[in-house]
Amino acid sequence: MDTHKGSCLCGAVRFVARGPLRGVVYCHCSQCRKQSGHYYAATNVDDDMVEVEGREHITWFEASDFAKRGFCSRCGSVMFWKPNDDTYVSILAGSFDDASSLTGLCHIFVADKASYYEIADDLPQFERSSPDIKVLGD
């Protein structure tokens, strides 16, 4: 079984995700942009397929009534997006030690995209969420 390791910038939070990872979804919503400074790039894994060390250093911010965002309380690294009522966690692609197995899947919430950049790839774009991507606030 494939294993994918990663951490925050300071190493206080580390994780191992097992099994295949979904393609990277680029989310251009205003919340993702405000939290990360640009847009989110995240894959996901079922809850039972990820082990996290240093959970005590994760601060969860509930930006909506349907999901929360996890970041390292020591260095501020944005790492996770977790729906309240589902059994998976999205992991930001930049958190992986080796992201060479990740590939882009699509762009979501492009209607909220900031005006200072263009999307310059051929991946599918969705005004809000994709039919295959669970975003409960959509």
Secondary structure as UniProt FT lines:
FT   STRAND          3..7
FT   STRAND          14..18
FT   STRAND          24..27
FT   HELIX           30..36
FT   STRAND          40..46
FT   HELIX           47..49
FT   STRAND          50..53
FT   HELIX           55..57
FT   STRAND          58..61
FT   STRAND          67..72
FT   TURN            73..75
FT   STRAND          78..83
FT   TURN            84..85
FT   STRAND          88..92
FT   HELIX           93..95
FT   TURN            100..101
FT   STRAND          104..108
FT   HELIX           110..112
FT   TURN            115..116
FT   TURN            131..132
FT   TURN            136..137
//
